[in-house]
Amino acid sequence: MKLITRIALRLTLALAPLMTLWAVLFYFTMIEEINDEMDDNLEAYSETIIVRMLNHRELPSLDSGSNNSYSIEPVDSLYAATHDGIVYSDVEVYIPEREEHEPARVLTTIFQDAKGQYYQLRVASPSFERDELGEAILKWLGLIYLILLVTVIVVTLLVLRRSMRPLYELLQWLDRYLPGRKHDPVPNNTNIPEFRRLNEAAEKAVERSEHLFEQQKNFIGNASHELQTPLAVIGNRIEWIVDNTNPTEEQLEQLVGINHSLSHIVKLNKTLLLLTKIDNGQFPEVSDVDVATMVREEASIYGEIYEERNIKCNISGAESLVVPMNRTLAITLIGNLIRNAYIHSPEGGSIDITINFDRLEISNDGTAALDAERVFDRFYRATKREGSTGLGLALVKAIGDYYSLGVEYHFADNRHIFTIIRPKNLN
């Protein structure tokens, strides 16, 4: 889940209880304000009735059009002494005209006239349906919550997206970064201290990576170069021993084994040296190479080499696929892929090579998928095959990266499928 999405989700979860709490407080505050206003009106109306009654003036008419109603009942001194002077309450009163009960706010008070007689005055005023008010508040608060939530999330996402732009630029730069390749400087056009520190840390890490990569590359190149002469000398001495001495059958067998191992080391050394030269950009010569023609030539060569394994190779698609690259590297790339397909195909299996205008696809029979994350790593081998150095596919990937060719692997329908993709902008 993206950071911005996670923040939006957490804002949503945080706003829900806050809005609920606010709704409860708003509801009870509104009820209290309405009751205070009604209590003030009831108190004023009750005072008017009491004053008129004590002054023997005409009391307000019950059918005067006012929503208020009242009743006066004489009570004894004991009742007056045991009841509060003023009491407010919410009751249901029966409305004869409507033949139903309606909520009302009632003020009950006790007063005494000049003769010492106690009276209980009940003044009622129509109130409101609390359930209906609660439903209305809930509905409108739900609408306000949605509007507020959408507004807050949209504004937050816009602000965060703009504020997090330096982070996204750094991530995109890191995605494009490859050690030993030319790359733009680490982006650091921000005034936010935390992002500046992050970019500076990334720049230092890249410098360390480049330094270590350069050291590793130089070591491999120097070591491979220095090993060429002693390896050649060892090979020549083994041949001299075989040609100029009379070794026993057992000694000859040992010399053949040594020579076989030496051949493997020489091949490994040449491959490492070639990888170093590719990393150093030592293949500037570029020409238009017809990959389709080269595929047919290499397939014919390896078909003869592995003829006894009865592997069927099918080539289909375009007659031509021209790619500008060094011819030696092109032969190495195509040859390694086709050789890899022959080596790892079971006896009697099949290899399918498809050539399109922008890609080359080579597939062969298989029983289990390779590790797609590591298949192009140096010295990765899913199975130990005789003569395999574990550098063939790494060499293919290095050549592909050198010429910005897409190199992909996937496993489908019990077949290993390697694809070389020619970019549209490659001239």
N, C-alpha and C positions, 0 to 999 in steps of 0.2 A: 504494500500500500504506500503510495507516494506521501511525502511529508505534508504537502498542502492538503491532500484529501484527509489525512489523519487529523490535521488541525481543524478542518471544517467539521469532521465528525465529532470531535471533542467539544467544539463550540456548540454544536447542536445538543449534545448531551448535557452541557453545562447550562444552556439557556432554558431547557425544559423545567428543571426544578425551580429555577429563579422565577420564571413566569408563573408557575403554579403558586409559589409563595406570594408573589405580587398579586395574583388574582384573589387569593384568600384575604389578604390584607385590604385590598380594594373593596371587596364585597362587604366585609364587616365595617369598614370605615364609611362606606356609602349608607349602610343600614343605620349606623349611629348618627350620621348627619341628618338623614331623613327623620329619624325618631326625634332628634333634638328640635328640628323645625316644627314637627307636628306637636311636640310637647309644649313649645312656646305658644302655639296657636290655641291649644286646649286650655293652657293656663290662663291666657288672656280672656278666652270665652267664659271660663268658669268664674273668673273675677267679676266679669260683667253681670253674670246671673246672680252671684252672691250680693253684689252691691245693690242691684235692683230689688232683690228680695228683702234685704235688710232695710231698705228705704221705702218699702211698700210700693214700689213702682211696678209697672207692667213687665212681666217676664217675656223674653223673646219667644216668638211663635215657632212651634215645631214644623209648621208647613210654610215657613217664610222663604223657602228656596235654598236655605243653607244646607250644606252637607252634614253639618254637626247636629247631634241630637243629645238630649239630656234627660235626666230623671232626678227628682228630689224625694227623698224618703226620710221621715222623722225617725231618729234612733234614740235609745236611752243613754244615759251617762256612762253606764258600764260598757256598752258597745263602743262609745266614743273613746273611752279610756284605753281599750284593748286593741284599737286599730290605729294605724299610722295616719297622720294628718293628710298626706298626699301620696297616692300610689298610682304609678303608670303601669299599664299592662296591655298585652296584645291578645285580643279575643276574636271569636267568630260570632257575628251578630246576624240575626235573621232579617232579611229585607222582604217584607210582605209583597211589595210591588213586583219584585223579581222572583219571589218564591224560592229563594236560595240564601245560603249563608255567604257572607262576605267578610274579609278580614277588617278589623277596626282597631284603632288605638284609643284606649280608654283611660281617662283620668278620674280617679276616685278620691274625693276629699270630704272632710267633716268640718262643719262650721256651726256656730252657736248664735242665736238671735238675742235680742235685748231681754227677752223673758227667760233666757237660760235654756231654751229648747235646742237640742242638738239635731242637725240634719246631715244626711249623707247625699252628696251631689255626685252623680256619675255623668261625665261628659264624654261622648264618643264621636270619633271622626273617622270616615272611611280611610282605610290604609291600603296597602299593596300586597300582591301575592308574592311571597318570598320565593316560592319555587319558580315562578315565571321570571322573576328578577334574576335568580341564580342561573337559569337556563340562558337568558339573554346575555348575561355577563360572560358565561362560559362560551357562548357562540362567538361573541365579538372578540373576546380575549383569544380564542383560537385563531380567528382571522388575523388579529394584531400579531399574534405569535408567529404565524407563517410569514407575514409581511416583514416583521422585524428579523426573523431568522434568515430569510432570503437576502434581505438587505445587508445584514451583518456578514453573512457568508460571502456574498459577492464582493462587498467592499474589502473584507479581509483577504480574500483570494487575490484581488487586484493588487492590494498593497503588498501582500507577501510575494506574489509573483514578481513584482517590480523590485522589491527589496532583495529577493533571492536570486536575481538575475546573475550577479557575479558567481554564485555557487554553480548555477547551471552552465555558465560559460566555462568554468573550471572543469566540470564533469565532462562536457563535450570535448574539451581539449585533451583530457586524460584518456578518453575513449579513442581519440585519434593518435595518441602518442605511441610510438614504437622505438625502443632503444636502438641507437645507431642510425636512425633515419632523420632527415631534415624535418624540422618542425618549427612552427611559429613560437615566439616567446610565450611564457605562461601569462595569461591575461591577468592584469592587476589594476584595471581602471575603475577602482571603487574607493570611496571615502570611508567605508565602514571598517573600523579597526579589526574586527574579528575576521572578516573576509580577507583583508590585506595580510593578516598574519597567516591565514590558511593558504593563500596564494604563495606567500614567501616560503612557507614550509614545503609546499609542493614543488616550488622551484629548486630548493635545496635538495629535496629527495631526487628530483630529476637529474640534477648535476651529479649526485653520488652514483645514480644508476648509470649515467653516461660514462662516468669515470671507470666504474667497475666493468662495464661492457667493453670499453676500449681496452682495458687491461686484459680481460679474458680473450678478446679477439686477437690482440697482439701475441698473447701467450700461445694460443692455438696455432696462429699463423707461423710464428717463429719455431714452435716445436715441430709442426708438420714439415716445415721447410728443412729444418736441421735433421729430421729423421730420414729424409729421402735418400741421402748419400749412404748412411750406414745400412739402411734396409737393402739398397741395391747391392752393396758390397757383400752382405750376408747371402743374398740370393745368388750372386756370382760364385761365391765360395762353395755353396751347396752344389751348384752345377759342376764346379771343378772337381769336387770330391767324387761326385757320381761318375764323371767322364774319365778321370785320371787315376782312380783307385779301383780296387776290386773289393767293394764292401760285401759282406755276407748278406744273405737274403733278409735277415732280421735288421741289420744296419740299414739296408736300402729302404726297408719299410719305414724305419724311423726317420730317415732323411726325407722321404716323400711326405710323411706327416708334418715334419718341420717346415718343408717348403709350402705345404698347403696352408698352414697357420700363418706363415710369412706372407703368402699371397693375400690372405684376409687382412693382415695388418697394413700391407701396402695399399690395398683398396680403401681401407678405413682412413688411412693417412691422406690419400689423394682426395677423398670426399671432404674431409675436414679442411684441407687446403683450399678446395674449391668453394666451400661455404665462406671461408675467410675472405677470399677474393670477391665473392658476391657482396659480402658485408662492406668491403672497402670500395665497392664500385669500380672494380678493375675490368669491367667488360663494357667499355664505351661504344664499341662498334655495333651499330644497329642496321639491320636491313629488313626488307619485307620477306617474312618467312611464311611459306604456304604450309600451315600446320596439317591440313588434310593430306597432302602428299607425303609429308614426313610420317604421319601416323601409319599410312599404308606401307611405307618402307620399313619402319620399325616393327610393325606387326608381322610382316613377312619374315624378317630376321629372327624374331623370337619364336615365331611359329615353327621355323626349322630347328632352332635350338631345343625346343621342348616338344618335338614331333612325337616322341615315343609316349607322351602322356595323353595323346588323343584329345587335346583340348580344341574345341571349335571356336574360331574367332569370327564374329560377324561385324562387318563395317557398313554403316548406312548413313544416309544424310547428304549434306552438301559436298560438291566436288572440290570446293576450295574454301579455305578459311585463312585469310592473310592477317598476320600479326607482326607489327614492327618490334623486333627484338634481336638479340645476339643469336646467331645460328647455333653456336656451340651450346649455349644454355637451352635453346629450344630443343635440341636433340637430347640433352640431359633430362629435361622435364618430361618430354614425351616418352623417352626410353624407360625412365624410372617407373612411370605409371603403367606402361604396358608390361614391363618385366615384373612389376609387383603383382599385376593381375594374373600373369602366368604362374608365378611362384605360389600364390595363395589360392589358386583354383584347384579343386580336387581332380583327380584323374578322370578323364571323360567329361569334364565340365564344359562350361561355355563362357566366352567373353563377348560382350556386346559393346561396340564402340559407335557412338552416334555423334555425327558432326553437324552442327547447325551454324547459322551465319554469325552467331555471337558466343557460341559455347562448344566445348568438347566434353562428352560424357563417356566414361569408361566404367563398365560394371562387370563383376564376375561372381560366380557362385560362392556362397558362404553359409555357415551354420549359425554364427553368433555375431552380433554387432561389435565393432571396435569402440573404444572410448573416444567419442567424437571430440571431447575436450583436450585429449592428449595425443591423438593419432598423428599430428604433425610435429610433435615435440621430438627433439633430438634424442636418439637412443631408446625411443619407445618401441617396444615389440610386444604384440599380443601373444605371439607364439615364437619360440626359438627355432628359426629355420636355418639350415646349414648355408653359410655364405652370406647371411643377412647381417648388415652392420647397424640397422636401426636408424640409418640416416637418409634412406631413400626418399621417404615422404617429407622429411624435414628439408631436404634439398629442393623438392618440388615446391614446398611452401615458400622457401627463401627466394626462389626464382620468380614465383608468382607475385610475391610482395615487391620484388625489385622492379617489376614491370607493371605493377598495379593491377594484376590479374586476380580475379576472385578464385580462390581455391576452397572447395567445399567437399564434405563427406557426409553421407547418410546411408542407412541400412534399411532396405525395404524388400519385401517379398523374397527373403533369404538371399539377397544379393548386396554386395558391397558396391557402392556407387560413388565414384570420384568425379567431380565436375570442375572444369576450368572455364571461367566466364571472362569474356573479353569486354571491358568497359566500353560504353558507347562513345566516350570522348577520347579513346585511344586511337591516335592517328599513325 
